[in-house]
Amino acid sequence: MGMAAESQFHVLAVDDSIIDRKLIERLLKTSSYQVTTVDSGSKALEFLGLHEDDTTNPSTPTPCVPPNNHQEVEVNLVITDYCMPGMTGYDLLKKIKESSSLRDIPVVIMSSENVPSRISRCLEEGAEEFFLKPVRLSDLNKLKPHMMKTKSKDQLQKQEKQEEKSVFQSPKHQQQENKEHQQQQQQQQQSGNNKRKAIEEGLSPERTRRRYNGITTVV
């Protein structure tokens, strides 16, 4: 049951080293996660739907990223190397957290260098974890709680959107109902007025007749 649940999570792994990229891919798949790997921060942003102008690397897309795949696959977590040419892992982290559509995606940084200032800077910028290479299976066990948070957030956002839709739709229905209610009230008032007139008209001749008849009998 745990494996089935974890297989629903999709992790985007970013590393310029093919050896480290293959290692993290194997570990993630061993943990039953769906994995997509890219070799640069700019390609990671492209996969996520943020097209960054990559003037330093105008090469063809890497074969490990299917074209337009980011439109079909939801990414639940990004794990990226810190030291990469061009866009570093820290730069990628900042880009993701600055995006209104991507900021809720958890980001985990990996590095072979244990530099406390670097670790604290990444955590302050919004990274969920900072792993020292080589990454181990015990490290990946820390990923699931972060992805569960995003799942629950997504569900809440979907519920809020549905509620907003119902709120936007309800005034129209209320206006229609109010109009119908007002029309019914007007019809009831008119019918009530007509009944009153009819009753008054029906009573007044009888009253006058009774009075008139009474007067004639007395006379």
C-alpha positions in Angstrom: 0.0 0.0 0.0 2.9 2.4 0.8 4.6 1.7 -2.5 1.3 2.4 -4.4 0.8 5.7 -2.6 4.5 6.8 -3.2 4.3 5.9 -6.9 1.8 8.7 -7.3 4.5 11.2 -6.4 6.7 12.6 -9.2 10.2 14.0 -8.5 12.2 16.2 -10.8 15.9 15.5 -10.3 18.4 18.1 -11.5 22.2 17.4 -11.7 24.8 18.2 -14.3 26.8 15.1 -13.4 25.5 12.1 -15.2 26.8 9.8 -12.6 25.1 11.6 -9.7 22.0 11.9 -11.9 21.8 8.2 -12.5 22.4 7.5 -8.8 19.6 9.7 -7.5 17.3 8.4 -10.2 18.0 4.8 -9.1 17.4 5.7 -5.4 14.2 7.5 -6.2 12.9 4.6 -8.3 13.9 2.2 -5.5 11.7 4.3 -3.2 8.8 3.9 -5.8 8.8 7.5 -7.0 8.2 8.6 -10.5 11.4 10.3 -11.7 12.3 12.8 -14.4 16.0 13.8 -14.7 17.4 17.0 -16.3 21.0 18.2 -16.5 20.6 21.9 -15.9 18.5 24.5 -14.0 17.2 26.1 -17.2 15.9 22.7 -18.4 14.2 22.1 -15.1 12.4 25.5 -15.4 11.4 24.6 -18.9 10.0 21.3 -17.7 8.1 23.1 -15.0 6.6 25.5 -17.5 8.9 28.5 -16.9 10.7 29.2 -20.1 14.1 30.8 -19.2 16.1 32.4 -22.0 19.2 30.2 -22.0 21.7 32.3 -24.0 24.7 30.4 -22.6 23.5 27.0 -23.7 21.3 27.1 -26.9 21.8 23.4 -27.4 19.0 21.0 -28.3 16.9 19.7 -25.4 18.3 16.8 -23.5 16.8 13.4 -24.5 15.9 12.6 -20.8 13.0 15.2 -21.0 10.2 14.3 -23.4 8.9 17.4 -25.3 6.0 19.2 -23.7 6.0 16.6 -20.9 5.7 19.3 -18.3 2.2 20.1 -19.5 1.1 16.5 -18.8 3.0 15.5 -15.6 2.6 17.2 -12.2 5.9 17.6 -10.3 5.5 17.1 -6.5 9.1 17.8 -5.6 12.4 19.1 -7.1 15.7 17.8 -5.9 18.7 19.7 -7.4 22.5 19.8 -7.1 23.9 23.0 -5.7 27.0 23.5 -7.9 26.0 23.5 -11.6 27.3 25.6 -14.5 25.1 28.5 -15.6 22.2 28.3 -13.2 23.1 26.9 -9.7 20.8 25.0 -7.5 20.4 28.1 -5.4 19.4 30.1 -8.4 16.9 27.4 -9.4 15.4 27.5 -5.9 15.0 31.2 -6.0 13.3 31.1 -9.4 10.8 28.4 -8.2 10.0 30.3 -5.0 9.5 33.6 -6.9 7.0 32.0 -9.2 3.3 32.2 -8.0 2.5 28.9 -9.8 5.5 26.9 -8.6 6.4 28.3 -5.1 4.5 25.5 -3.3 6.6 22.8 -4.9 9.1 21.5 -2.3 12.8 22.0 -3.3 15.6 19.9 -1.8 19.3 20.8 -2.4 22.2 18.4 -2.7 25.9 19.2 -2.4 29.2 17.3 -2.0 30.5 20.2 0.1 29.5 20.8 3.7 29.4 24.6 3.8 27.2 25.8 6.7 26.7 29.3 5.2 25.5 27.7 1.9 23.2 25.4 3.8 21.6 28.1 5.9 21.2 30.4 2.8 19.3 27.7 0.9 17.1 26.9 3.9 16.3 30.6 4.4 15.4 30.9 0.8 12.8 28.1 1.2 14.6 24.8 0.6 13.0 21.9 2.6 16.1 19.9 3.0 19.9 20.0 2.3 21.4 16.6 1.6 25.2 15.9 1.5 26.3 13.7 -1.3 26.4 10.8 -1.7 22.6 10.8 -1.1 21.3 7.7 0.7 18.0 6.0 0.9 17.6 7.2 4.5 17.8 10.7 3.2 15.0 10.1 0.7 12.7 8.9 3.5 12.5 12.6 4.4 10.9 13.6 1.1 7.5 12.0 1.5 6.2 14.4 4.3 7.1 17.4 2.2 5.2 16.0 -0.8 2.2 15.1 1.4 2.0 18.8 2.4 1.7 19.9 -1.3 -0.9 17.2 -2.0 -3.1 18.5 0.9 -2.5 22.1 -0.2 -3.6 21.2 -3.8 -6.7 19.5 -2.5 -7.6 22.6 -0.4 -7.0 24.9 -3.3 -9.2 22.8 -5.5 -11.9 22.9 -2.9 -11.5 26.7 -2.6 -11.8 27.1 -6.4 -15.0 25.1 -6.4 -16.4 27.1 -3.6 -15.5 30.3 -5.4 -17.2 29.1 -8.5 -20.3 28.3 -6.5 -20.1 31.8 -4.9 -19.8 33.5 -8.3 -22.7 31.5 -9.7 -25.0 31.9 -6.7 -25.7 35.7 -7.2 -27.2 35.0 -10.6 -29.4 32.3 -9.2 -30.3 34.6 -6.3 -31.2 37.4 -8.7 -33.5 35.0 -10.7 -35.0 33.7 -7.6 -35.5 37.2 -6.2 -37.2 38.3 -9.5 -39.5 35.3 -9.4 -40.3 35.9 -5.8 -41.1 39.6 -6.5 -43.3 38.6 -9.4 -45.1 36.1 -7.2 -45.6 38.7 -4.5 -46.9 41.2 -7.0 -49.3 38.6 -8.4 -50.5 37.8 -4.9 -50.9 41.4 -4.0 -52.9 42.0 -7.2 -55.1 39.0 -6.6 -55.5 40.0 -3.0 -56.6 43.5 -4.1 -59.0 42.1 -6.6 -60.5 39.8 -4.0 -60.9 42.8 -1.6 -62.6 44.9 -4.3 -64.8 42.0 -5.1 -65.7 41.4 -1.5 -66.3 45.2 -0.9 -68.4 45.4 -4.0 -70.3 42.3 -3.0 -70.9 43.4 0.6 -71.9 47.1 -0.1 -75.0 46.4 -2.1 -76.2 43.9 0.5 -75.6 46.4 3.3 -77.3 49.2 1.4 -80.2 47.0 0.5 -80.6 45.8 4.1 -80.6 49.4 5.3 -83.0 50.5 2.5 -85.2 47.5 3.0 -85.3 48.3 6.7 -86.2 51.9 6.1 -89.0 50.9 3.7 -90.4 48.4 6.1 -90.4 50.9 8.9 -92.1 53.5 6.7 
